[in-house]
Amino acid sequence: PEYDCKTPDTGMNPVTRQQVITTLNANRHYLATGRVRITPFSSQNFPPAADMLMMNYDCDLEKQASRRNPCDRIPPRTKFDNLEMNYGYVKARRTYNGGDAAQLGWWSTHMSNDKFKGNTPRKEDFKMIPFFL
């Protein structure tokens, strides 16, 4: 895959893009193979996925995202009632750690909000797959 998007002013670089996709696909693999607990204190795991494909990085989506929102600071998200805007903030000492921190935050928020119930993507959601800047 090509990770040199040449998108100015996003703060992303080829190493960070590759790290984001590698971490995302590793986490999806654990979920797809039924190795993720339903809750942190449960002995029960989510069932294996029927057909969960690996994700690829999309430079065109990066360009769209950089133009779409000025990324003004807004209050932390605590629930998923505004599906038009999916955002979150992370703190990381190094840029390449940001993808790990973002995914951990996303996962933790979903686990504390009805454990993924009602969050199954619909066809019209596919264009809104979470994107990291």
N, C-alpha and C positions, 0 to 999 in steps of 0.2 A: 504493500500500500504506500501511497505517496502522502507524506506528512508535511511537505514544504508548501503551504498554501499561499504564501506571499500576500497575506492580508495584513495591511498596516494597522498599527495602533490597537491590536487586540491583546497584546501581552503574551500571545501564544508563540511557541516555536516548535520545530519538528520533534524535539525530545519530549516536550510536555504533551503534545498531541498523542504521540505514541504511548506515553505512560498512561494517559487518560483511557485510551482504548484497551490497553493491556489489562489495567486494573478493572475496568468495567466488565470486560469479557470473563475475567477470572471470577468475579463476584456472580455474574450471571451463570457461569458454569456450576458453581456450588448450588445455586438455586435450582437450576435445570436438572441436576442429578439427585435432587432430594436430600441434600446434606445441610439444609438450613432449618433451624428450629422455628416453630410457629411463634413462640415467644421466648425471650431469653431464659426463662425458668422452666420451660416445657421440655418434656422428654419426647414430644412428638415433632416430627419434621414435616415440612411442606411436601406434598407428593412430587414425584419427578415430572418435569415438563414434557408435554407431548411433542412439541416442535419449537424449541427456542434456538434461534440462529445467532451466530456471532454478529456483533455490530462492527461497522466500519466507520471511519472518520470521514466527514463530508465537508470539504473546503467551501462549497457553495453555501451550506448552512452557516458556517462560521461567518462568511461575508454578510449574509442576511441578518444574522444576530447582531453583528457589529453596527449595522445601520438602523436596526429596529428600535433599540432601547438605549437611552443614554446611561443606563445603569446607575441612576440616582439612588442613594441609600434610602431604603424603605424598611418599615418594622419587620422583625423576624416572623417568618411564617410558622403558624402553629397548627393549621388545619388546611385541608385541600378543598376549599369551597369556590375559589376563583381559578378555574381551569384555563383561563386565557393567559395567565401570567404565572409561570413556574420559575421560582427564584430561590436563592439561598446564599448566605455569605459564609465563608470559611476563613480561618486564620492558618497560615502555614509559613514556616521560616524560609522555605525555598519554593520556588514556583512549581517544580516538579512534584512536590508533596501535596499541592493543592487538589489534584485529582483524587487522591486517596481520601483527603479530608472531606471533599465535597460528596463523594460517594458514601462515606460513613455517615455523614449528616443526613443525606437523603434516606439511606436505609433506616437509620434510627428514627427519623420522623415518621416514615411509613409504618414501622413496627409499633409505634405508640399511637397510631391513628387507625384503629380497626384492622391491623395486621394484613394490609393489602386488600381487604374486602371492598368490592366496588371499584377497584382501581385497575380492572382488566382493560387494556387499551381497546378502543373501538377503531374501526377503519379510519374515521376522520381524525383520530388522535395521532396517527403515524407521522404526520408532518410536524408534530409538536414534541417529538422525542427529546428528552432533556439534553441541553447543550451546555457545555462548560466554557466560560470565558475567563 
